[in-house]
Amino acid sequence: MAIALTQYAMHLGAMPEATMTEALQLQTTEAQHMHWQGTVLQCAFITPYCAAESFNQRLLALLDGLLAKMPASPQEQIVYLVLPEFSGPDNPQLNALLQQLMRRYPRLLQSELCRIFPYGAAGCLMALNAAAGLLAQKRQAQVWLISVDSQCHADVFAAYQAQQAAYLLSEGALALCLTAADSGLALTFSATDVLSRTAENNQDLATAGLFCQVTQRLAGSAEQLKHICLPDCGNDNSSAHWLEHMQRLHGTINAETAYSLPSYQTGELGACGGLYRLLCLLQGAQKGRLHGLTLQYEQSAKGYRSVALYNPVVTTHD
């Protein structure tokens, strides 16, 4: 079974009016320059920063923009909602967001099969793995993966200032409708780990372990990674988590392995970035641009790490 993309909608800060990924891929994003406590931030926000606006209000406004672009809201359907990373199972901010969301869109999460993935960009691959399992059982079903996140808040600005960073801060909301099909992406492996808070020297043992699992899975086979999709947008601190462990993929990559970094076109989208990268891979498979075994790696801002292996499947009919 392959997973196919049947429709999608996007509302992204880099180009708020864009409805197709091709628009983003063909044009260069013009960064805004925002002054914050003596630091110049490069950003692409849909609306200006407002200190009085809560983070939840910002997320709901982004969802409003996304749903307004959709021909019909996915009401009473299976929705997997990928959200920013909220710590703890009973996080009050997360609970408040969900209550506000259900009041504003009472039928959006009404299906008993709807699920929430508050794990940042890593949640995208967790949601995809869950969707693949459901679609394998219910071949006629469709699953909506919806994600929203924003880098437009003071905590992000403070980290940006401390790092003396120069990457693009952005925000957005994205919706993908997935079905089981004969052509598309076949999910062959998926795994998630959580970064240990007690690891010596802040080593990212979760990423190391996931890359080792990929290598072990391919050991003894003739398969090589033909394509690797990574969450890099120019944030050196973020990229360091996977860069230092790329050597653990030794034996699975060669000179022909291609790499894609789609977020250089969008800026940092947080949780929404994982779904945007999945969208690029799904479209690549369906348009015949993606060939061979593909690895997608995702990480949240703090502790979650996920990988997925795909094989593009193309069915030809006589």
Secondary structure, 3 states (H helix, E strand, C coil): CEEEEEEEEEEECCCCCCCCHHHHHHCCCCCEEEEECCEEEEEECCCCCCCCCCHHHHHHHHHHHHHHHCCCCCCCCEEEEECCCCCCCCCHHHHHHHHHHHHHCCCCCCCCCCEEECCCCHHHHHHHHHHHHHHHHCCCCEEEEEEEEECCCHHHHHHHHHHCCCCCEEEEEEEEEEEEECCEEEEEEEEEEECCCCCHHHCCHHHHHHHHHHHHHHCCCCCCCCEEECCCCCCHHHHHHHHCCHHHHCCCCCCCCEEECCHHHHCECCHHHHHHHHHHHHHHHHCCCCCCCEEEEEECCCCEEEEEEEEEECCCCC
